[in-house]
Amino acid sequence: MLKIAQLAGPICVVALAACAEQPRPQFEPLASAERAALVAEGREIAASQCSTCHAVGLHDLSPRADAPPLRDALERYDSAALTGNMMIGVRVGHPDMPLFHMGPRSADALVEYINSLREPER
């Protein structure tokens, strides 16, 4: 009768070989039309929900001195974390900032718009 220890080696080899043969999933970039639609949606969200306090364009100033421009948000926060925080309603930023509850599409759109404002690094 075979002992478990005798089977462990061959099982591990087979399992590792199976893992090695599987291609890693790759994330495809958004098609330009899909990205343009998200950016447009994000621009509308920024104008309607953020512009009272934050600069929402590439060169404008924030109406509130203590509210950083949206274009700088991704320098302070990771985009995935910011998107997730918007969806679960975590208050991000200053203490009197409203609590946002966004769906995944709206959160993705706003973050994609903010990302579109970032000037390319030189």
C-alpha positions as semicolon CSV with decimal commas, in nm:
position;residue;x (nm);y (nm);z (nm)
1;M;0,000;0,000;0,000
2;L;0,136;0,343;-0,099
3;K;0,190;0,602;0,165
4;I;0,069;0,960;0,124
5;A;0,427;1,088;0,134
6;Q;0,510;0,869;-0,169
7;L;0,223;1,023;-0,367
8;A;0,289;1,384;-0,268
9;G;0,590;1,430;-0,496
10;P;0,427;1,312;-0,821
11;I;0,105;1,500;-0,742
12;C;0,299;1,824;-0,689
13;V;0,488;1,777;-1,015
14;V;0,163;1,722;-1,209
15;A;-0,004;2,021;-1,039
16;L;0,290;2,251;-1,111
17;A;0,306;2,138;-1,472
18;A;-0,064;2,208;-1,516
19;C;-0,019;2,557;-1,371
20;A;0,277;2,629;-1,594
21;E;0,080;2,541;-1,907
22;Q;-0,205;2,782;-1,830
23;P;-0,162;3,123;-1,993
24;R;-0,186;3,417;-1,757
25;P;-0,499;3,623;-1,807
26;Q;-0,420;3,951;-1,974
27;F;-0,623;4,265;-1,933
28;E;-0,700;4,428;-2,262
29;P;-0,696;4,806;-2,273
30;L;-1,027;4,976;-2,330
31;A;-1,118;5,037;-2,691
32;S;-1,090;5,405;-2,774
33;A;-1,468;5,442;-2,819
34;E;-1,538;5,277;-2,483
35;R;-1,276;5,491;-2,312
36;A;-1,416;5,806;-2,473
37;A;-1,763;5,717;-2,344
38;L;-1,630;5,661;-1,991
39;V;-1,435;5,987;-1,999
40;A;-1,747;6,176;-2,112
41;E;-1,955;6,018;-1,834
42;G;-1,684;6,098;-1,582
43;R;-1,668;6,458;-1,701
44;E;-2,043;6,492;-1,641
45;I;-2,014;6,339;-1,292
46;A;-1,725;6,569;-1,206
47;A;-1,915;6,876;-1,329
48;S;-2,234;6,788;-1,143
49;Q;-2,095;6,644;-0,819
50;C;-1,741;6,768;-0,769
51;S;-1,710;7,115;-0,925
52;T;-1,862;7,299;-0,627
53;C;-1,538;7,238;-0,438
54;H;-1,281;7,092;-0,680
55;A;-1,123;7,208;-1,001
56;V;-1,246;6,956;-1,257
57;G;-1,050;7,066;-1,563
58;L;-0,690;7,058;-1,671
59;H;-0,588;7,410;-1,564
60;D;-0,869;7,559;-1,350
61;L;-0,848;7,643;-0,980
62;S;-1,058;7,478;-0,710
63;P;-1,339;7,697;-0,575
64;R;-1,236;7,582;-0,225
65;A;-0,873;7,640;-0,138
66;D;-0,861;7,320;0,072
67;A;-1,005;7,101;-0,206
68;P;-0,732;6,973;-0,438
69;P;-0,795;6,966;-0,813
70;L;-0,935;6,635;-0,933
71;R;-0,644;6,608;-1,177
72;D;-0,417;6,556;-0,872
73;A;-0,630;6,285;-0,708
74;L;-0,436;5,998;-0,865
75;E;-0,112;6,137;-0,727
76;R;-0,259;6,093;-0,379
77;Y;-0,462;5,774;-0,426
78;D;-0,421;5,451;-0,620
79;S;-0,683;5,442;-0,898
80;A;-0,818;5,099;-0,798
81;A;-0,844;5,204;-0,433
82;L;-1,013;5,531;-0,526
83;T;-1,265;5,349;-0,746
84;G;-1,336;5,096;-0,472
85;N;-1,375;5,366;-0,208
86;M;-1,625;5,553;-0,423
87;M;-1,832;5,239;-0,470
88;I;-1,851;5,147;-0,102
89;G;-1,912;5,501;0,011
90;V;-1,590;5,569;0,196
91;R;-1,531;5,937;0,254
92;V;-1,216;6,035;0,068
93;G;-1,043;6,368;0,113
94;H;-1,143;6,649;0,345
95;P;-1,362;6,584;0,654
96;D;-1,670;6,769;0,525
97;M;-1,659;6,602;0,186
98;P;-1,993;6,436;0,108
99;L;-2,021;6,060;0,132
100;F;-2,042;5,917;-0,220
101;H;-2,216;5,594;-0,314
102;M;-2,138;5,525;-0,678
103;G;-2,203;5,221;-0,887
104;P;-1,909;5,051;-1,058
105;R;-1,972;5,224;-1,394
106;S;-1,989;5,572;-1,238
107;A;-1,680;5,515;-1,024
108;D;-1,488;5,379;-1,324
109;A;-1,604;5,672;-1,535
110;L;-1,495;5,935;-1,282
111;V;-1,155;5,774;-1,230
112;E;-1,108;5,735;-1,608
113;Y;-1,192;6,105;-1,650
114;I;-0,945;6,201;-1,376
115;N;-0,686;5,981;-1,546
116;S;-0,751;6,161;-1,876
117;L;-0,657;6,491;-1,707
118;R;-0,311;6,376;-1,612
119;E;-0,051;6,529;-1,834
120;P;0,192;6,280;-1,983
121;E;0,516;6,249;-1,794
122;R;0,815;6,397;-1,968
